[in-house]
């Protein structure tokens, strides 16, 4: 008796703009985990200090901010110790910017493997955003150590109930970086100049975000303009939750969340469209 053929995988063209198979992404979870491990292991594989760079980077950045912005420019820190204030912004911004820059070159960096093996292309940027959580966790641990030190010496800081929003804040940063990243990656397959421009924009973006200055030092009108930056409310909410100072608004946080959903959805749709023919243009 001839057994009926049964195909485990069927590859067929997708015609709809919103034809995104999220179930297929779930089936490739092993590949997703492998990419996460690869990103973590290979980042500092042939370095002397290895994972210590995860600590050295924010420490040196904090010292530079203390000297330049705190010492020379005399920018206030809402009455908080400078190391604590700067680290609270650096932890979040580093995670956002690293995810953003890495996902923005997804097609360019992986064109060789994309041209040889089939798998859902979205697995690659998602694994990048996930693997960066490892670095974020280490730098957050550094912030906690400094936080405990200042609590021990009697500085008036205390976490509040809004600390429960931390997972939501991380998800929002991941969504924003993934959305903007895959959108930029899709555009740079045809226009390579955009990758250079985007790296410059990310550098300027940090100065538009209250990482090195408190939002409270601005006038109400300027605060409204700064709030248009979706990362602003995320950084301010984290400071408010952990340090008790800063500007917190459910409206601004809701705006950032909606902004994240729109950018992420639009970015995935464009990414899904470009992935079908990007090998013809890279």
C-alpha positions as CSV (number, residue, x, y, z in Angstrom):
1,X,0.0,0.0,0.0
2,X,1.4,3.4,-1.0
3,X,1.3,5.8,2.0
4,X,0.0,9.3,1.3
5,X,2.7,11.9,1.2
6,X,2.7,14.4,4.1
7,X,4.7,17.6,3.9
8,X,5.9,19.1,7.1
9,X,6.8,22.4,5.6
10,X,5.1,24.1,2.6
11,X,6.8,27.2,1.2
12,X,4.4,29.3,-0.9
13,X,4.3,33.0,-2.0
14,X,2.7,35.5,0.2
15,X,0.6,38.0,-1.7
16,X,-1.1,40.1,1.1
17,X,0.6,43.1,2.6
18,X,-0.5,41.9,6.1
19,X,0.1,38.2,5.4
20,X,2.5,37.6,8.3
21,X,2.7,34.1,9.7
22,X,3.3,34.5,13.5
23,X,2.7,30.8,14.0
24,X,5.7,30.1,11.8
25,X,7.8,32.3,14.1
26,X,6.8,30.2,17.1
27,X,7.8,27.0,15.2
28,X,11.4,28.5,14.8
29,X,11.9,29.1,18.5
30,X,14.9,26.8,18.6
31,X,16.6,28.9,15.9
32,X,15.6,32.1,17.8
33,X,17.3,30.7,20.9
34,X,20.4,29.8,19.0
35,X,20.7,33.3,17.6
36,X,20.4,34.7,21.1
37,X,23.2,32.5,22.4
38,X,25.3,33.4,19.4
39,X,24.9,37.2,20.0
40,X,25.8,36.9,23.7
41,X,28.8,34.5,23.3
42,X,30.4,36.1,20.3
43,X,30.2,39.8,21.3
44,X,33.3,39.8,23.5
45,X,34.6,36.3,22.6
46,X,38.2,37.4,21.7
47,X,38.5,40.2,24.2
48,X,40.7,40.2,27.3
49,X,38.1,41.6,29.7
50,X,35.2,39.8,28.2
51,X,31.8,40.5,29.9
52,X,33.5,43.1,32.2
53,X,32.9,45.5,29.3
54,X,29.2,45.4,30.2
55,X,30.2,47.1,33.4
56,X,33.1,49.3,32.1
57,X,31.0,50.9,29.4
58,X,28.3,52.5,31.7
59,X,30.9,53.3,34.4
60,X,33.1,55.3,32.0
61,X,30.1,56.9,30.4
62,X,28.8,58.0,33.8
63,X,32.2,59.5,34.7
64,X,32.3,61.4,31.5
65,X,28.8,62.8,32.1
66,X,29.8,63.8,35.6
67,X,32.8,65.7,34.3
68,X,31.3,67.3,31.2
69,X,27.6,67.8,32.0
70,X,27.7,67.9,35.8
71,X,31.0,69.6,36.4
72,X,31.6,71.9,33.4
73,X,28.1,72.5,32.1
74,X,26.6,72.5,35.7
75,X,23.4,70.8,34.5
76,X,21.3,70.0,37.6
77,X,20.3,66.4,38.5
78,X,17.1,67.1,40.4
79,X,19.0,67.0,43.7
80,X,20.1,63.4,43.2
81,X,23.7,62.2,43.3
82,X,25.1,62.4,39.8
83,X,26.2,58.8,39.4
84,X,22.7,57.6,40.4
85,X,21.0,60.1,38.1
86,X,23.1,59.4,35.0
87,X,23.1,55.6,35.5
88,X,19.3,55.6,35.6
89,X,19.2,57.1,32.1
90,X,22.2,55.2,30.7
91,X,20.8,51.8,31.5
92,X,17.6,52.4,29.5
93,X,19.2,54.4,26.7
94,X,22.0,51.9,26.1
95,X,19.5,49.1,25.7
96,X,17.3,51.1,23.3
97,X,20.2,52.5,21.2
98,X,22.0,49.1,20.9
99,X,18.9,47.3,19.9
100,X,18.0,50.1,17.5
101,X,21.4,50.1,15.7
102,X,21.7,46.4,15.5
103,X,18.2,45.7,14.1
104,X,18.6,48.6,11.6
105,X,21.3,46.6,9.8
106,X,19.5,43.2,9.8
107,X,19.3,42.8,6.0
108,X,22.8,44.1,5.3
109,X,24.5,42.1,8.1
110,X,22.8,38.8,7.2
111,X,22.5,38.9,3.5
112,X,24.7,35.9,3.1
113,X,22.7,33.6,5.3
114,X,19.4,35.0,4.0
115,X,20.4,34.1,0.5
116,X,21.1,30.5,1.4
117,X,18.7,29.3,4.0
118,X,15.0,29.8,4.5
119,X,13.6,30.8,7.9
120,X,11.3,33.7,9.0
121,X,13.5,36.7,8.6
122,X,11.8,38.4,11.5
123,X,13.5,35.8,13.8
124,X,16.8,37.7,13.4
125,X,15.8,41.2,14.7
126,X,13.7,39.6,17.5
127,X,16.6,37.6,18.7
128,X,18.8,40.7,18.7
129,X,16.3,42.6,20.9
130,X,16.0,39.6,23.2
131,X,19.8,39.0,23.5
132,X,20.3,42.7,24.4
133,X,18.2,42.0,27.5
134,X,21.2,40.1,28.9
135,X,23.4,43.3,28.8
136,X,20.5,45.4,30.1
137,X,20.2,43.1,33.1
138,X,23.9,43.4,33.9
139,X,23.9,47.2,33.7
140,X,20.7,47.3,35.7
141,X,22.5,45.3,38.4
142,X,25.2,47.9,38.4
143,X,22.6,50.6,38.9
144,X,21.1,48.6,41.8
145,X,24.6,48.3,43.5
146,X,25.1,52.1,43.3
147,X,21.5,52.5,44.4
148,X,22.0,50.4,47.6
149,X,25.2,52.3,48.3
150,X,23.5,55.7,48.4
151,X,20.7,54.2,50.5
152,X,23.3,52.9,52.9
153,X,24.9,56.4,53.3
154,X,21.5,58.0,54.0
155,X,20.6,59.7,50.7
156,X,16.8,60.3,50.5
157,X,15.7,58.0,47.7
158,X,13.1,55.3,47.8
159,X,11.3,53.2,45.2
160,X,7.5,53.4,44.9
161,X,4.6,51.4,43.5
162,X,5.3,52.5,40.0
163,X,8.4,50.2,40.0
164,X,5.9,47.5,38.9
165,X,5.9,49.3,35.5
166,X,9.5,48.3,34.8
167,X,8.6,45.2,32.7
168,X,6.2,47.4,30.7
169,X,8.9,50.1,30.2
170,X,11.4,47.4,28.9
171,X,8.7,46.0,26.5
172,X,8.1,49.5,25.2
173,X,11.8,50.2,24.6
174,X,12.1,46.8,22.9
175,X,9.0,47.5,20.7
176,X,10.2,51.0,19.8
177,X,13.7,49.8,18.9
178,X,12.4,46.8,17.0
179,X,9.9,48.9,15.0
180,X,12.3,51.7,14.1
181,X,15.1,49.1,13.5
182,X,13.3,46.8,11.0
183,X,11.8,49.9,9.3
184,X,15.2,51.4,8.8
185,X,16.7,48.0,7.8
186,X,14.0,47.7,5.1
187,X,14.7,51.1,3.7
188,X,18.5,50.7,3.7
189,X,18.4,47.7,1.4
190,X,17.9,50.1,-1.5
191,X,19.2,53.4,0.0
192,X,22.5,52.6,1.9
193,X,23.0,56.3,2.7
194,X,20.1,56.0,5.2
195,X,22.2,53.7,7.5
196,X,24.8,56.4,7.9
197,X,22.2,59.1,8.5
198,X,20.3,56.9,10.9
199,X,23.4,56.3,13.1
200,X,23.8,60.1,13.3
201,X,20.1,60.5,14.2
202,X,20.4,58.1,17.0
203,X,23.3,60.1,18.5
204,X,21.2,63.3,18.4
205,X,18.2,61.4,19.7
206,X,20.0,60.9,23.1
207,X,20.2,64.6,23.6
208,X,16.5,64.9,22.9
209,X,15.9,62.4,25.7
210,X,16.3,63.4,29.4
211,X,19.3,61.1,29.9
212,X,21.8,63.8,31.0
213,X,19.3,66.4,32.3
214,X,16.0,66.3,34.2
215,X,12.8,67.2,32.4
216,X,11.9,69.4,35.3
217,X,14.5,72.0,34.3
218,X,12.5,72.8,31.2
219,X,9.6,75.2,30.9
220,X,6.1,73.6,30.6
221,X,6.0,74.5,26.9
222,X,9.4,72.8,26.3
223,X,8.3,69.8,28.3
224,X,5.3,69.3,26.0
225,X,7.7,69.4,23.0
226,X,10.1,66.9,24.7
227,X,7.2,64.6,25.5
228,X,6.7,64.1,21.8
229,X,9.8,61.9,22.0
230,X,8.3,58.5,22.9
231,X,11.4,57.6,25.0
232,X,11.1,60.6,27.2
233,X,8.2,59.3,29.3
234,X,9.9,55.9,29.6
235,X,13.1,57.4,31.1
236,X,11.2,59.8,33.4
237,X,8.9,57.0,34.6
238,X,11.8,54.8,35.5
239,X,13.5,57.7,37.4
240,X,10.2,58.5,39.2
241,X,9.7,54.8,40.1
242,X,13.2,54.2,41.4
243,X,14.4,57.5,42.7
244,X,11.1,59.3,43.6
245,X,11.9,62.4,41.4
246,X,11.0,63.2,37.9
247,X,8.0,63.8,35.8
248,X,5.3,61.1,35.6
249,X,2.2,61.2,33.5
250,X,-0.2,58.4,32.6
251,X,-1.1,60.4,29.5
252,X,2.5,60.7,28.3
253,X,3.2,57.0,29.0
254,X,0.0,56.0,27.2
255,X,1.1,58.2,24.2
256,X,4.5,56.4,24.1
257,X,2.8,53.0,24.3
258,X,0.4,53.8,21.4
259,X,3.4,55.3,19.4
260,X,5.3,52.0,20.0
261,X,2.4,49.9,18.8
262,X,2.0,52.0,15.6
263,X,5.7,52.0,14.8
264,X,6.1,48.3,15.6
265,X,3.1,47.3,13.4
266,X,4.2,49.6,10.5
267,X,7.8,48.4,10.7
268,X,6.8,44.7,10.7
269,X,4.5,45.2,7.7
270,X,7.2,47.0,5.7
271,X,9.8,44.5,6.7
272,X,7.5,41.6,5.6
273,X,7.1,43.3,2.2
274,X,10.8,44.0,1.6
275,X,12.0,40.5,2.7
276,X,10.4,39.0,-0.4
277,X,12.6,40.8,-2.9
278,X,15.5,42.3,-0.9
279,X,18.0,39.8,-2.3
280,X,17.5,41.4,-5.7
281,X,18.6,44.8,-4.4
282,X,21.3,44.2,-1.8
